[in-house]
């Protein structure tokens, strides 16, 4: 199979990219279709749909060894059967995302709610059909048993001032909302969680998420409070 195109995303690294679609609603991404696939023809009719399925490749998955059980971040270190999860470490590294169509363009589509890192190869697009694909009352297995306290995101005065300047350079992007929704998902690996109040712990580190042309630096003060203390972005 050959990719039909590649995603241009606000998420530049795996770290910080949402683990599921729709969680960061303002996370827009663009898929430019290969010219030889005649996008001006092959995309006709798609503008009548609100959502599409994207089928794609976990191209940054470097784990070649098969593991029948994995450790989903939401389970805090507990293991679960591979096929009962959406881990990227699969026998075939294929991903599936339901995203909202923002607009259909001449050479591709712009979508929101993307959980895709920049450069992700897309294998196919399929329109979402709610009359056959939405199943009210469907069971959600172990995921329905996971309960997490909501996370609050705060900005220091310095970070807020930088964010204001960054927003002025990007008036078409809702930067604060994207930052808050991303950090409320707690992008940290499981090994870094639970040590927030131990100031001398080797796991209590500052982190940074790359969004668009900026790096958002943050730290967890406790399990439910994350503080953004600096933002570095390109001044050009």
C-alpha positions in Angstrom: 0.0 0.0 0.0 1.1 3.5 -0.7 0.1 6.6 1.3 -2.5 8.8 -0.4 -0.9 11.8 1.3 0.7 13.0 4.6 -0.8 15.0 7.5 0.4 18.5 8.4 -0.4 18.7 12.1 0.0 21.1 15.0 1.6 18.2 16.9 5.2 18.0 15.9 6.3 15.1 18.2 4.7 11.9 19.6 5.0 13.5 23.1 1.9 15.5 23.6 -0.1 14.1 20.7 -3.5 13.0 22.0 -4.0 9.3 22.3 -7.5 9.4 20.8 -9.2 11.6 18.2 -11.6 14.3 19.2 -10.0 15.1 22.6 -8.4 18.3 21.4 -11.2 19.7 19.3 -9.3 22.7 17.9 -6.3 20.6 16.8 -6.6 21.2 13.1 -4.7 19.2 10.6 -4.5 19.2 6.8 -4.2 16.2 4.5 -2.8 17.0 1.0 -3.8 14.3 -1.5 -1.2 13.1 -4.0 -1.6 14.9 -7.3 -1.7 11.6 -9.3 -4.9 10.6 -7.4 -6.7 13.6 -8.9 -7.9 15.2 -5.6 -10.1 17.7 -7.5 -12.1 14.7 -8.7 -11.6 12.1 -6.0 -12.8 14.4 -3.2 -16.0 15.5 -4.9 -19.0 14.8 -2.7 -17.0 14.7 0.6 -18.1 18.2 1.5 -21.6 16.8 2.3 -20.2 14.7 5.2 -19.4 16.1 8.7 -16.8 13.4 9.7 -14.4 11.0 8.1 -12.4 8.0 9.1 -8.7 8.3 8.5 -6.7 5.1 8.1 -3.0 5.7 8.7 0.4 4.3 9.7 2.2 4.6 13.1 5.3 5.6 11.2 7.3 6.5 14.3 6.7 3.2 16.0 10.2 1.7 16.4 9.2 -1.3 18.5 9.6 -4.4 16.4 9.1 -7.0 19.1 5.6 -8.4 19.6 4.0 -8.1 23.1 0.7 -9.8 23.7 0.0 -7.6 26.7 0.7 -3.8 27.0 0.4 -1.1 29.6 -2.2 1.6 28.6 -1.4 4.9 30.3 -4.9 5.1 31.7 -4.4 2.0 33.7 -1.4 3.4 35.6 1.0 0.6 34.9 -1.5 -2.3 34.9 -1.4 -4.6 31.8 -4.1 -5.4 29.3 -4.3 -7.6 26.2 -3.0 -5.8 23.1 -6.2 -6.2 21.1 -8.3 -4.7 23.9 -6.4 -1.4 23.5 -5.4 1.1 20.9 -1.7 1.0 21.6 0.5 2.0 18.6 2.7 -1.1 19.2 0.7 -3.5 17.1 1.6 -6.4 14.7 0.6 -4.1 11.9 1.1 -0.5 12.9 -2.2 0.8 11.5 -4.2 3.6 13.1 -7.8 4.6 12.7 -9.2 8.1 13.6 -12.6 9.7 13.4 -12.1 13.4 12.7 -14.4 16.3 11.8 -14.2 17.9 8.4 -13.5 21.6 8.6 -13.4 22.1 4.9 -12.7 20.3 1.6 -10.1 22.0 -0.5 -9.0 21.6 -4.1 -6.0 19.4 -3.1 -7.0 17.9 0.2 -9.0 18.3 3.4 -8.7 20.2 6.6 -9.9 18.3 9.7 -10.3 19.0 13.5 -9.9 16.8 16.5 -6.9 15.1 15.0 -4.7 12.8 17.1 -1.9 12.6 14.5 1.7 13.7 14.6 3.0 15.8 11.8 4.1 13.8 8.8 1.8 10.8 9.4 1.2 8.8 6.3 -2.5 8.4 5.4 -3.6 5.3 3.6 -7.3 6.0 3.0 -10.3 8.3 3.8 -13.7 6.9 4.4 -16.9 8.9 5.1 -18.5 8.4 8.5 -22.0 7.0 8.4 -23.7 7.5 11.7 -26.8 5.4 10.8 -24.7 2.3 10.6 -21.6 3.1 12.7 -23.1 4.8 15.7 -24.3 2.2 18.2 -26.0 3.6 21.3 -25.5 1.5 24.4 -22.4 -0.2 23.1 -20.1 -1.6 25.9 -16.7 0.0 26.3 -15.0 -2.6 28.4 -12.3 -1.7 30.9 -12.2 1.9 29.7 -15.5 2.6 31.4 -14.0 1.6 34.7 -11.2 4.2 34.6 -12.0 7.3 36.7 -9.6 10.3 36.7 -9.9 13.6 38.6 -10.1 16.5 36.2 -6.8 18.4 35.6 -6.6 22.2 35.9 -4.2 24.1 33.7 -2.7 27.4 35.0 -0.3 29.9 33.4 2.3 31.9 35.1 2.2 35.7 34.4 5.3 35.3 32.2 3.7 32.4 30.2 0.5 34.3 29.8 2.4 37.3 28.4 4.2 35.1 25.9 1.0 33.4 24.9 -0.6 36.7 24.2 2.3 37.6 21.9 2.2 34.2 20.2 -1.5 34.4 19.7 -1.2 37.8 17.9 1.2 36.1 15.4 -1.4 33.3 14.9 -4.8 34.9 15.0 -6.4 32.0 13.2 -5.3 29.4 15.9 -7.0 29.1 19.3 -3.7 28.5 21.0 -4.8 28.6 24.7 -7.6 26.1 24.1 -5.3 23.7 22.3 -2.7 24.0 25.1 -5.2 23.4 27.8 -7.0 20.5 26.2 -3.6 18.9 25.4 -2.2 19.2 28.9 -5.5 18.1 30.6 -4.9 14.7 28.9 -1.6 14.4 30.9 0.9 13.6 28.1 3.6 12.3 30.5 4.7 8.7 30.3 3.4 6.6 33.2 6.8 6.4 34.9 6.7 10.2 35.5 3.4 10.2 37.3 2.9 10.1 41.0 6.1 11.9 42.0 4.8 15.5 41.6 5.2 16.5 45.2 8.6 14.8 45.7 10.8 17.8 44.7 13.9 15.7 44.9 12.6 12.8 42.9 14.4 12.1 39.6 11.0 11.7 37.9 9.8 15.2 38.9 10.9 17.0 35.8 9.8 19.9 33.6 8.3 18.9 30.3 7.7 20.6 26.9 5.1 19.9 24.2 5.8 21.2 20.7 2.7 22.8 19.1 2.9 24.6 15.7 6.1 26.7 15.9 6.3 26.8 19.7 7.5 24.8 22.7 5.1 24.9 25.7 7.0 24.2 28.9 5.0 22.9 31.9 5.3 21.0 35.2 2.8 19.1 37.3 2.5 20.7 40.7 0.3 17.8 41.8 -1.7 15.1 40.0 -4.5 17.5 39.1 -2.7 20.8 38.6 -0.3 21.5 35.7 1.4 24.9 35.4 2.7 26.4 32.1 5.7 28.5 33.0 7.2 29.3 29.6 6.5 29.3 25.9 9.2 29.6 23.2 8.1 30.3 19.7 9.7 31.3 16.4 10.0 35.1 16.0 10.1 35.5 12.2 
